Each structure stands twice: as structure tokens, then as C-alpha cells.
Amino acid sequence: MPYKEPKIEKLYYTIGEVAAMFKVNTSLIRYWEKEFDIIKPKKNKKGNRLFTPDDIENFHLIFHLVKERGLTLKGVKKKLKENKQDTEQNFEVIQSLERIKKQLLEVKDAL
């Protein structure tokens, strides 16, 4: 049985890494951090923001609602305040469907 390298999950991401993931400016990341209570990065002695994987998931949710669904920041805040759990579940379903679509397109291309 071949040796498989275990996947190493990062504990913290810098603001530059987060901005690169979403293809946005770091200023937008800082702005959303101020606007949304669900994003709580840790700060090191220098004051650099260190985002956890949970923060990244929250950014994905906010990014989806703002950039892909077209909600305003006020609308996103209201949606997260009223029913965060339902919103997260809907987002997970959408992500699953996108992964399935990608796999099906890969199969189609392989044929």
C-alpha cells in the first residue's frame, strides 16, 4: 500500500492569504471584520491579523451572500442575525451542488 502524505490544515491565515483566496483587496477583509461580529481574527504581538479556518468559512458565507447573491451588508447582517443556521445550511447545499456539477463536467469532458 503506497504511503500517503497526510493533508496538513493550517491553523491561521494572514490577511493577505485570505484576500488572495477571495480575490479581493485586504481593505475589504478589514472592513468586513469590523462590520460582522462572526469574524474574530486573533492578533499577534505586531498587530497582524491571523484568521482561523472558522473565520474563513464565515468569509465564504458573507462573500456568497454579498458578491454572488447580491445582498447588501445590512441585508446580510439581518439574515445572519435572524437565521444563521438556515443560511449556513443553504450555503453548504449550494457548495455541495457546485462540487457535484464540477465533477459531472469533468466526467463529461473525459468522455
N, C-alpha and C positions, 0 to 999 in steps of 0.2 A: 504494500500500500504506500503510495507516494506521500512524502511529508508535505503538509500544507502549512504555510505561514499563517499564524493567527492574525486576524484583522485587528489592528490597534486603533481604538477610538480615542480621539483627542479629548482631553478634559476641558480645555479652554481654547477659544479662538480670539485672535486680535480683531480690532475693528476693521483693519484692512482686509483680513481674510473674510470677514462677514460681508463687507461691501463688495468684494470680488465674487462671492457666492451669488449675490443677488444682482450683480452688475449695476450697482448704484454708487453714488458718492458717499464718503464717510459722514458727511454732514447730514444726510438723510437718516443714517443709522443713529447718530446722536440725537436728532430731532425726535425720531420715533421712541427712543429711550426715554426722553423727557415726557412725551405725550402719553405713553402707555405704561401702566403700573405693572404689567405682567413681565416686563423686561427689566431685569435687575442684574446688570453686569457687576462682577467684582472688580476692584481696582487694586493695582499693585502699588508699591511704595512710590513709584514715579507718577502715579495717577493714570496709567494706561488702563483702558477698559479690557476686561477679559470676559468673554461671553461663554456661557455653558451650552451644552447641547440642548437643554431645555429652552434657553433664550433663542437659539437658532430655530427651534420648532415654532416658537411664538412669532419670530420674524417671518417664517414661512406662512403662517396663518394670516398675519397682518398684510404681508405682501400680496397674498392671494386675494384678500378682500379688497384692498385698495387698488392694486395695479391690474388684476385680472377681472375682478367683478365690478370695479368702478365705484365702490362705495367711498363716501367722504370719511375723513378721520373721525368726525363726530358720529357718523353712522356706524363705523367700526367699533368705536367705544361703546355705543349703545348696544350693539349686537353682542359684544363680549360681556357686557355687564348683565344683560338680561338672560342670555342663554349660552354661556361659553361652551358648555359641554356639548350641546347640539351642534354648535358651529364647528367645534373640533371634530366631531364625528362625521359631519358632512364633508369637511376638508379631507379627512382620511379616506373616505369613499372616493372622492374625486381623484386623489393621488393614486389609489389602487386602480381605478379605471384608466388613468393615464399610463400606468405601468403595463397594464394588460394591452392597451392599444399599441404601445411601443413594441411589445413582444409579438403581437399579431402582425404588425408591419414588417418586423424582422423576418418572420416566417414567410410572409408574402414575397419579400424580396429574395429570399433563399430559393423559392420555387422556380 
